[in-house]
Amino acid sequence: MKHVEDRFGDSVQEEVLLLCLGITSGIGRLIFGRVADYIPGAKKVYLQVTSFFFIGLMSMMIPVCHVFGGLIAVCLFMGLFDGCFICIMAPIAFELVGAQDVSQAIGFLLGLMSIPMTVGPPIAGLLRDRLGTYDVAFYLAGVPPLIGGAILCIIPWVHERHKLKERAKTVDGETTEKMLENESTLVSDAIPFALAEII
């Protein structure tokens, strides 16, 4: 809001931007919630990656907008992908850690998110006091989602490798059990024959 006041003065209603963010965030949750139902397994992470990239890109676009209409468009897109990020957070956590640990995973995620959300605004204020503008703060705010999205790209690959290793262990364990069962059956069948030969 302060950035809009600095850039456009009192000639615009900055509250419209919050309204745009809220409405499109709700629409994004409805749309991407349905889309995520059709994406199997850990591949839902790619939706999260897309939302991270768009949120980071839109943050960096805010200082570039010199027309209020452009700023509204940026906020509409940001809200849409914010809705995507929020609605598929729980399904992804469920997919990656399972039903037993999902509450801890979501709590850990929200706890980590609270750090930049708490520290970010004072840092943006300090940058504005030093530089006289919020532009650098918006550019810097766009960097972590882009880096996070890039790192998230490897999660499905790591998850698939982990699942393959677990399957291999399960198969090995079942094979060993069957071999031991067969051995014990052969031994128990051989005992009467051995006794008969002795007698």
Backbone hydrogen bonds, N-H to C=O, Kabsch-Sander energy under -0.5 kcal/mol:
donor,donor_aa,acceptor,acceptor_aa,energy
5,E,1,M,-2.2
6,D,2,K,-2.5
7,R,3,H,-2.6
8,F,4,V,-3.3
9,G,4,V,-0.6
9,G,5,E,-1.6
11,S,8,F,-0.9
12,V,9,G,-0.6
14,E,12,V,-0.9
16,V,13,Q,-1.5
17,L,14,E,-1.2
18,L,14,E,-0.8
19,L,15,E,-2.0
20,C,16,V,-2.6
21,L,17,L,-2.5
22,G,18,L,-2.5
23,I,19,L,-2.6
24,T,20,C,-2.3
25,S,21,L,-1.7
26,G,22,G,-1.8
27,I,23,I,-2.1
28,G,24,T,-2.7
29,R,25,S,-1.9
30,L,26,G,-1.7
31,I,27,I,-2.6
32,F,28,G,-2.7
33,G,29,R,-1.4
34,R,30,L,-1.3
35,V,31,I,-2.2
36,A,32,F,-2.5
37,D,33,G,-0.8
38,Y,34,R,-0.6
38,Y,35,V,-1.4
39,I,36,A,-1.0
43,K,40,P,-1.4
44,K,41,G,-1.3
45,V,42,A,-1.9
46,Y,43,K,-1.5
47,L,44,K,-1.1
48,Q,44,K,-1.3
49,V,45,V,-2.5
50,T,46,Y,-2.2
51,S,47,L,-2.4
52,F,48,Q,-2.4
53,F,49,V,-2.5
54,F,50,T,-2.3
55,I,51,S,-2.6
56,G,52,F,-2.6
57,L,53,F,-2.6
58,M,54,F,-2.9
59,S,55,I,-2.1
60,M,56,G,-1.7
61,M,57,L,-1.2
62,I,58,M,-1.1
62,I,59,S,-0.5
64,V,61,M,-0.6
65,C,61,M,-1.1
65,C,62,I,-0.8
66,H,64,V,-0.6
70,G,67,V,-0.5
71,L,67,V,-1.5
72,I,68,F,-1.9
73,A,69,G,-2.2
74,V,70,G,-2.3
75,C,71,L,-2.2
76,L,72,I,-2.2
77,F,73,A,-2.2
78,M,74,V,-2.5
79,G,75,C,-2.4
80,L,76,L,-2.0
81,F,77,F,-2.1
82,D,78,M,-1.9
83,G,79,G,-2.2
84,C,80,L,-1.4
85,F,81,F,-2.3
86,I,82,D,-2.5
87,C,83,G,-2.4
88,I,84,C,-1.7
89,M,86,I,-0.7
90,A,86,I,-0.5
92,I,88,I,-1.8
93,A,89,M,-2.1
94,F,90,A,-2.7
95,E,91,P,-2.2
96,L,92,I,-2.4
97,V,93,A,-2.5
98,G,94,F,-1.7
102,V,98,G,-0.7
105,A,101,D,-2.2
106,I,102,V,-2.5
107,G,103,S,-2.2
108,F,104,Q,-2.5
109,L,105,A,-2.4
110,L,106,I,-2.8
111,G,107,G,-2.2
112,L,108,F,-2.2
113,M,109,L,-2.2
114,S,110,L,-1.6
115,I,111,G,-0.6
115,I,112,L,-0.8
117,M,113,M,-1.6
118,T,114,S,-1.7
119,V,115,I,-2.6
120,G,116,P,-2.6
123,I,119,V,-1.7
124,A,120,G,-2.8
125,G,121,P,-2.4
126,L,122,P,-2.3
127,L,123,I,-2.6
128,R,124,A,-2.1
129,D,125,G,-2.3
130,R,126,L,-2.2
131,L,127,L,-3.1
132,G,128,R,-2.4
138,F,134,Y,-2.0
139,Y,135,D,-2.3
140,L,136,V,-2.8
141,A,137,A,-2.1
142,G,138,F,-1.2
143,V,139,Y,-0.6
143,V,140,L,-0.8
146,L,142,G,-1.1
147,I,143,V,-2.3
148,G,144,P,-3.1
149,G,145,P,-2.6
150,A,146,L,-1.9
151,I,147,I,-2.2
152,L,148,G,-2.4
153,C,149,G,-1.1
154,I,151,I,-1.4
155,I,152,L,-1.5
158,V,154,I,-2.4
159,H,155,I,-2.8
160,E,156,P,-2.3
161,R,157,W,-2.1
162,H,158,V,-2.2
163,K,159,H,-2.3
164,L,160,E,-2.3
165,K,161,R,-2.1
166,E,162,H,-2.0
167,R,163,K,-2.4
168,A,164,L,-2.4
169,K,165,K,-2.2
170,T,166,E,-2.3
171,V,167,R,-2.7
172,D,168,A,-2.5
173,G,169,K,-2.6
174,E,170,T,-2.4
175,T,171,V,-2.5
176,T,172,D,-2.5
177,E,173,G,-2.1
178,K,174,E,-2.4
179,M,175,T,-2.4
180,L,176,T,-2.4
181,E,177,E,-2.4
182,N,178,K,-2.6
183,E,179,M,-2.4
184,S,180,L,-2.5
185,T,181,E,-2.1
186,L,182,N,-2.6
187,V,183,E,-2.6
188,S,184,S,-2.4
189,D,185,T,-2.3
190,A,186,L,-2.0
191,I,187,V,-1.5
193,F,189,D,-0.8
194,A,190,A,-2.4
195,L,191,I,-2.4
196,A,192,P,-2.4
197,E,193,F,-2.2
198,I,194,A,-2.0
199,I,195,L,-2.4
